[in-house]
Amino acid sequence: MLQKIYQIIRTARPRQWLKNASIFAAPILAGRLFIGDTFMLSFKAFIAFCAISSGAYFLNDIVDAPRDRLHPIKKNRPIASGKLSVPLAALVSLLLISGSIIYSFLNLDDYFSMLLVFYILLQLAYSFYFRNVIILDSLIVASGFVIRVFAGGFASRTSVSSWLVLTTIGISMLLAFGKRRSEKTILAKVLGSTEDVETRKTLRHYPDTLLDSMISMSASYTILTYSLFTFMTSPSGVSSRISTFLPSVLKSPKLMMLTIPIVIYGVARYLYVIYEKEEGESPERALLSDKPLLLAVTLWGLLIMTIIFLLPEIG
């Protein structure tokens, strides 16, 4: 029994729940996270997305099991290896998906709930069709991050900045195409070639030059849109206590722009992880295992929280 529970937890991929932290992006960057019931609503949305995304992983692993058995790493997944039976996995998937949707309609905004339904329908479409369509497969994966940001806005009743959406699009494309690039690298290293690979047929049709171009474009796009986002959303002024220490040319500083160098470093470090460390197949694993990248993300988060929530209190 304990072994089955362990395999169920493995298949649910709790490490992937890091992606759902983007639910909090809209209320945090709008400075509303601790106003009223915003945090609790956001947390409920986070729980709902964790459940439904895990349910989607069960479903995806059931569909992918025959191909995963041919993959040097994915063959060890519980369903592909036979450690978790398909009927039990299907039951858990159904419970997680239906439970998440019911919980959402009972406790959260209707718009959020409908977006949650759209998310799982998109995951179904990906599992059964789009995963075999070059470029669209990566764009569908990337769209999941954008959906999460909007979902966080709907759940917390927070307006979502257009620049935040554009930045999210850039980051999500970087992660999605970086994932494909790393998958090709790993398979080429283990199997010697991706020409005859059956684990993900679209990899055959992804030229390295195309993936490299999309990764480069996404990285540049992310830095540009984030820079404009910080310029447009920075507080218009600072408290009198802080302004007394600033020169006259910085009386209305765009403090959010202080985070731009960290983002540039983070993007560059992620490119290093993809091309040099060859670990970009799993972005969440790369984040947790690469200490400089983890430090950059942590520092970015602390600086954002300080600028948005702490500095106004000082005044």
Backbone hydrogen bonds, N-H to C=O, Kabsch-Sander energy under -0.5 kcal/mol:
donor,donor_aa,acceptor,acceptor_aa,energy
5,I,1,M,-2.3
6,Y,2,L,-2.3
7,Q,3,Q,-2.2
8,I,4,K,-2.3
9,I,5,I,-2.4
10,R,6,Y,-2.3
11,T,7,Q,-2.2
12,A,8,I,-1.9
13,R,9,I,-0.9
13,R,10,R,-0.8
16,Q,13,R,-1.9
17,W,14,P,-1.5
18,L,15,R,-1.4
19,K,16,Q,-1.7
20,N,17,W,-1.0
21,A,18,L,-1.6
22,S,19,K,-1.6
23,I,20,N,-1.9
24,F,21,A,-1.8
25,A,22,S,-1.1
28,I,24,F,-2.2
29,L,25,A,-2.7
30,A,26,A,-1.4
31,G,28,I,-1.6
32,R,27,P,-2.7
33,L,27,P,-1.1
35,I,32,R,-2.0
36,G,34,F,-0.6
38,T,35,I,-1.9
39,F,33,L,-0.6
41,L,37,D,-2.5
42,S,38,T,-2.4
43,F,39,F,-2.6
44,K,40,M,-2.3
45,A,41,L,-2.1
46,F,42,S,-2.2
47,I,43,F,-2.3
48,A,44,K,-2.3
49,F,45,A,-2.3
50,C,46,F,-2.3
51,A,47,I,-2.2
52,I,48,A,-2.3
53,S,49,F,-2.5
54,S,50,C,-1.8
55,G,51,A,-2.1
56,A,52,I,-1.9
57,Y,53,S,-1.7
58,F,54,S,-1.9
59,L,55,G,-1.9
60,N,56,A,-2.8
61,D,57,Y,-2.6
62,I,58,F,-1.8
63,V,59,L,-2.1
64,D,60,N,-2.4
65,A,61,D,-1.0
67,R,64,D,-0.7
68,D,64,D,-3.1
69,R,65,A,-1.6
70,L,67,R,-1.6
71,H,68,D,-1.4
75,K,71,H,-1.2
76,N,73,I,-1.7
77,R,74,K,-1.8
81,S,77,R,-2.8
82,G,78,P,-0.6
82,G,79,I,-0.7
83,K,78,P,-1.4
84,L,78,P,-1.8
89,A,85,S,-2.3
90,A,86,V,-2.8
91,L,87,P,-2.0
92,V,88,L,-2.5
93,S,89,A,-2.4
94,L,90,A,-2.3
95,L,91,L,-2.4
96,L,92,V,-2.6
97,I,93,S,-2.6
98,S,94,L,-2.5
99,G,95,L,-2.2
100,S,96,L,-2.1
101,I,97,I,-2.0
102,I,98,S,-2.6
103,Y,99,G,-2.6
104,S,100,S,-2.3
105,F,101,I,-2.4
106,L,102,I,-1.7
107,N,103,Y,-1.8
108,L,104,S,-2.8
113,S,109,D,-2.3
114,M,110,D,-2.6
115,L,111,Y,-2.0
116,L,112,F,-2.2
117,V,113,S,-2.0
118,F,114,M,-2.3
119,Y,115,L,-2.3
120,I,116,L,-1.9
121,L,117,V,-2.1
122,L,118,F,-2.3
123,Q,119,Y,-2.1
124,L,120,I,-2.1
125,A,121,L,-2.4
126,Y,122,L,-2.2
127,S,123,Q,-2.6
128,F,124,L,-2.2
129,Y,125,A,-1.8
130,F,125,A,-2.0
131,R,126,Y,-2.1
132,N,129,Y,-2.1
133,V,130,F,-1.9
134,I,132,N,-0.6
136,L,134,I,-2.2
137,D,133,V,-2.3
139,L,135,I,-2.3
140,I,136,L,-2.5
141,V,137,D,-1.7
142,A,138,S,-2.5
143,S,139,L,-2.1
144,G,140,I,-0.8
144,G,141,V,-0.9
145,F,142,A,-1.3
146,V,142,A,-1.0
147,I,143,S,-2.6
148,R,144,G,-1.7
149,V,145,F,-1.9
150,F,146,V,-2.2
151,A,147,I,-2.7
152,G,148,R,-2.3
153,G,149,V,-1.6
154,F,150,F,-2.7
155,A,151,A,-2.9
156,S,152,G,-1.9
157,R,153,G,-0.7
157,R,154,F,-0.6
158,T,153,G,-2.5
161,S,159,S,-0.6
165,V,161,S,-1.9
166,L,162,S,-2.2
167,T,163,W,-2.3
168,T,164,L,-2.5
169,I,165,V,-2.2
170,G,166,L,-1.9
171,I,167,T,-2.5
172,S,168,T,-2.8
173,M,169,I,-2.2
174,L,170,G,-2.1
175,L,171,I,-2.5
176,A,172,S,-2.4
177,F,173,M,-2.7
178,G,174,L,-1.8
179,K,175,L,-1.8
180,R,176,A,-1.7
181,R,177,F,-2.2
182,S,178,G,-2.2
183,E,179,K,-2.2
184,K,180,R,-2.2
185,T,181,R,-1.9
186,I,182,S,-2.7
187,L,183,E,-2.4
188,A,184,K,-2.5
189,K,185,T,-2.0
190,V,186,I,-2.4
191,L,187,L,-3.2
192,G,187,L,-0.6
192,G,188,A,-1.1
193,S,187,L,-0.5
197,V,194,T,-0.6
203,L,200,R,-1.8
204,R,201,K,-1.3
205,H,202,T,-1.0
206,Y,202,T,-0.6
206,Y,203,L,-0.7
211,L,207,P,-2.1
212,D,208,D,-2.8
213,S,209,T,-2.1
214,M,210,L,-2.6
215,I,211,L,-2.6
216,S,212,D,-2.4
217,M,213,S,-2.7
218,S,214,M,-2.6
219,A,215,I,-2.4
220,S,216,S,-2.2
221,Y,217,M,-2.7
222,T,218,S,-2.4
223,I,219,A,-2.0
224,L,220,S,-2.4
225,T,221,Y,-2.6
226,Y,222,T,-2.4
227,S,223,I,-2.0
228,L,224,L,-2.1
229,F,225,T,-2.3
230,T,226,Y,-2.6
231,F,227,S,-1.8
232,M,228,L,-2.4
233,T,229,F,-2.0
234,S,230,T,-1.1
238,V,251,K,-0.5
243,S,239,S,-2.6
244,T,240,S,-1.3
245,F,242,I,-1.7
246,L,243,S,-1.3
250,L,247,P,-2.0
251,K,248,S,-1.3
255,L,253,P,-1.4
257,M,254,K,-1.9
258,L,255,L,-2.1
259,T,256,M,-1.7
260,I,257,M,-1.3
263,V,259,T,-1.9
264,I,260,I,-2.6
265,Y,261,P,-2.4
266,G,262,I,-2.8
267,V,263,V,-2.7
268,A,264,I,-2.3
269,R,265,Y,-3.0
270,Y,266,G,-2.1
271,L,267,V,-2.0
272,Y,268,A,-1.8
273,V,269,R,-2.2
274,I,270,Y,-2.1
275,Y,271,L,-2.6
276,E,272,Y,-2.6
277,K,272,Y,-1.7
278,E,273,V,-0.6
279,E,273,V,-2.1
282,S,279,E,-0.8
286,A,282,S,-2.5
287,L,283,P,-2.3
288,L,284,E,-1.9
289,S,285,R,-2.1
290,D,286,A,-2.2
291,K,289,S,-0.9
294,L,290,D,-2.6
295,L,291,K,-2.8
296,A,292,P,-2.1
297,V,293,L,-2.3
298,T,294,L,-2.4
299,L,295,L,-2.8
300,W,296,A,-2.5
301,G,297,V,-2.5
302,L,298,T,-2.5
303,L,299,L,-2.4
304,I,300,W,-2.5
305,M,301,G,-2.4
306,T,302,L,-2.2
307,I,303,L,-2.6
308,I,304,I,-2.6
309,F,305,M,-2.4
310,L,305,M,-1.2
310,L,306,T,-0.5
311,L,306,T,-2.9
313,E,309,F,-0.5
313,E,310,L,-0.7
314,I,310,L,-1.3
315,G,311,L,-1.1
